[in-house]
Amino acid sequence: MERREEQPGAAGAGAAPALDFTVENVEKALHQLYYDPNIENKNLAQKWLMQAQVSPQAWHFSWQLLQPNKVPEIQYFGASALHIKISRYWSDIPTDQYESLKAQLFTQITRFASGSKIVLTRLCVALASLALSMMPDAWPCAVADMVRLFQAEDSPVDGQGRCLALLELLTVLPEEFQTSRLPQYRKSLVRASLAVECGAVFPLLEQLLQQPSSPSCVRQKVLKCFSSWVQLEVPLQDCEALIQAAFAALQDSELFDSSVEAIVNAISQPDAQRYVNTLLKLIPLVLGLQDQLRQAVQNGDMETSHGICRIAVALGENHSRALLDQVEHWQSFLALVNMIMFCTGIPGHFPVNETTSSLTLTFWYTLQDDILSFEAEKQAVYQQVYRPVYFQLVDVLLHKAQFPSDEEYGFWSSDEKEQFRIYRVDISDTLMYVYEMLGAELLSNLYDKLGRLLTSSEEPYSWQHTEALLYGFQSIAETIDVNYSDVVPGLIGLIPRISISNVQLADTVMFTIGALSEWLADHPVMINSVLPLVLHALGNPELSISSVSTLKKICRECKYDLPPYAANIVAVSQDVLMKQIHKTSQCMWLMQALGFLLSALQVEEILKNLHSLISPYIQQLEKLAEEIPNPSNKLAIVHILGLLSNLFTTLDVSHHEDDHEGSELRKLPVPQGPNPVVVVLQQVFQLIQKVLSKWLNDAQVVEAVCAIFEKSVKTLLDDFAPMVPQLCEMLGRMYSTIPQASALDLTRQLVHIFAHEPAHFPPIEALFLLVTSVTLTLFHQGPRDHPDIVDSFMQLLAQALKRKPDLFLCERLDVKAVFQCAVLALKFPEAPTVKASCGFFTELLPRCGEVEPVGKVVQEDGRMLLIAVLEAIGGQASRSLMDCFADILFALNKHCFSLLSVWIKEALQSPGFPSARLSPEQKDTFSQQILRERVNKRRVKEMVKEFTLLCRGLHGTDYTADY
């Protein structure tokens, strides 16, 4: 791909492998790609063909592959190769070859006008690419020339064939422009040129669309062509005649889809809002589709109703602000809004009977935003008009959110049920948003409806109706502060009256209670009204997610008001855990809920409850610890350890209070003796060690053990202190036997919290030295199989430097070996490991002056680090990691400037380093730029990005467009 291309007409004189790119070999490779059953052979063929397409020989075999005696698959490859050569390697085509290339493409397109359509399209794309590269200077009236050439009467192809070929060419031209990677200045020039050229296109399209003799295939192509051109931001007023013709074409079922696409694209272009008069003319055209829409709904014609809805929403959503500004036309815009309301409430259940209503939801956000953005006076007028509309919208949305009958729902596929769930989430988000417009009156409205429904004796209510109203409440209460609402007490009072005969309704009742948990914390007297419902639901496996998550929310928000109910909650939870009603993740949530609950009790009470709660698991773990390891007892061990770690994640008996300045939270120690979590951990410590001794070589079990301590450390902070010595000792033994990343992560946590405390420094230091020594040994044996360990080790080293640089002063720490291993880790293929290694160096380099062993090793081996960084930038590392390497360069420059200025010049003097593509001047410029920038890290990152592109030969190519 790097070779300079030859002229389109010259003989192929490439390197030896390129001589294989003959017509015969290309045809063989294509046959292999399409017909060989062996997938490896197909892949090899595809790889070879991709090389062939970009080779100099492509200029020759492409034309030969287009010969009439070839099959369409082969002709298609030839046309594709031409497009690739023209679009990617334009600069390699001599200017004196432009005209002959253009003429050849015209000839081929004329020939294929009555041939294979896929080949014709590809040839049109190639000519379009050529036109874009030549416009405006080398081919000033490209589009007009195309139209003129294809209208010539002396062509051997019949009129309809020529017409369709011309329309195909005109259709792909704007599409090719949209996807082309022209430089920005060229893009602006070509866009302006195309905007002028549309004057040669639109009259032709209008004529073809309006003349009765035009066959359906031509009119369809005209609509697609128009659809393509409007995306070039053509002024909307210039499109008026074609848009009106497209509206007329909506009555023709064959042209319906193409017409919808064209109208929607024309209306949706960003520039369209400037042409308010044209937009106002479009409203009656859209409103005129209402009879067709109602007829389609009546006949169950989902495609037609969907298309008309798209048009109405495109006009309303893209231009609501511009149309609202036309106050004198408020009634016609309101009529459009009501038409969209009809689309929102379209009969049937989404997604089985209709797929249209979901298209409208964003419109209601946009309209509300636009109304609320007006100045007070205008906003008040529109609020008066649109508040009733939004109340109607709430009714419509809650009706659409209703579940179908149980029988009907039973026939839905799992995919349809999932789509319906997502649709309800979208409705929920819309209701939450609408609250901003309607305020507390919305909650009162929902409450009144629910009250009437539940207290009416006249007719039995459907569970679907009740569920939808509750769902509306839940949607709002989940994100809006309802603490001051005067209807929530009434709602809490109504919930126990709901006759729950259905899983979906029960789920929504649970989630509604969960959404009101913060309100319950402020009104604890109401907890007893709903807690029994939640505890009862815990026993139903079908309500697992909703009941457990609701209990967790209540225990988190209301824990200081739950002691009177604690015994009951623990008993019910224990029962469902023992009966194994819930899946693993819900069991973990339940343990977190109990952790919150127990946190608010007295220490003696906590210990008593902990004893009854976890004793059965401890007994089970003791039994499992005696057994010979096998897959089933491993699952049980990991499950029990998971339960314990989730319980300890939330069991926090210390109190958080604002400090005297109120600026941050501080943790006050518990005055009642040892922390209950520490008491339990000390009791089970021997047992955990016993389990570990049998499962040390199993990463999952080791991870589960480490998780217990890691979560406990995070929750307890200083309260964990009594456990530090024995945990350090256990971690050291674990890691010495079989190194695992999870042990390093836990060590990092201990370093973070305890290394700065003199009392804990000795065990932490001993552990740090031990894991470092073991990991260095691992490096000598070959660390490539353990990127996770290397990643965690680098993070541990960085944390040590950040929290306690004194750890690097110890004589027993081989700082030189650590440094060299970190340099080696920079060359790993795994991105997270490389990032962690870069993170280590950015922590290490600033400590050159304050930590003597660090300063010494940087002086001795810093050049090795720089070489590794330059190699990475030169192309050995992923481009996504360049910011990390830039951070190292910045740190070297800031903290070791005199050393770097010598090293970088020496390193870059080596020929071909860090890339053979660099000139000495480019290397010199880079080193000078880096050495000059010691303040602005962002600038260094930009320099490195620029330099790596030069190193890789990508500077100024297509590949850099998104970089």
Secondary structure, 3 states (H helix, E strand, C coil): CCCCCCCCCCCCCCCHHHHHCCHHHHHHHHHHHHHCCCHHHHHHHHHHHHHHHCCCCHHHHHHHHCCCCCCHHHHHHHHHHHHHHHHHCHHHCCHHHHHHHHHHHHHHHHHHCCCCHHHHHHHHHHHHHHHHHHCCCCCCCHHHHHHHHHHCCCCCCCHHHHHHHHHHHHHHHHHHHHHCCCCHHHHHHHHHHHHHHHHHHHHHHHHHHHCCCCCHHHHHHHHHHHHHHHCCCCCHHHHHHHHHHHHHHCCCCCCHHHHHHHHHHHHHCHHHHHCHHHHHHHHHHHHCCHHHHHHHHHCCCHHHHHHHHHHHHHHHHHHHHHHHCCHHHHHHHHHHHHHHHHHHCCCCCCCCCCCCHHHHHHHHHHHHHHHHCCCHHHHHHHHHHHHHHHHHHHHHHHHHCCCCCHHHHHHCCHHHHHHHHHHHHHHHHHHHHHHHHHCHHHHHHHHHHHHHHHHCCCCCCCHHHHHHHHHHHHHHHCCCCCCCCCCHHHHHHHHHHCCCCCHHHHHHHHHHHHHCHHHHHHCHHHHHHHHHHHHHHCCCHHHHHHHHHHHHHHHHHCHHHCHHHHHHHHHHHHHHHHCCCCCHHHHHHHHHHHHHHHHCCCHHHHHHHHHHHHHHHHHHHHHHHHCCCCHHHHHHHHHHHHHHHHHHHHCCCCEEEECCCCCCEEEECCCCCCCHHHHHHHHHHHHHHHHHHHHCCCHHHHHHHHHHHHHHHHHHHHHHHHHHHHHHHHHHHHHHHCCCHHHHHHHHHHHHHHCCCHHHHHHHHHHHHHHHHHHHHHHHHCHHHCHHHHHHHHHHHHHHHHHCHHHHHCCCCCHHHHHHHHHHHCCCCCHHHHHHHHHHHHHHHHHCCCCHHHHHHHHHHHHHHHHHHHHHHHHHCCHHHHHHHHHHHHHHHHHCHHHHHHHHHHHHHCCCCCCCCCCHHHHHHHHHHHHHCCCCHHHHHHHHHHHHHHHHCCCCCHHHCCC
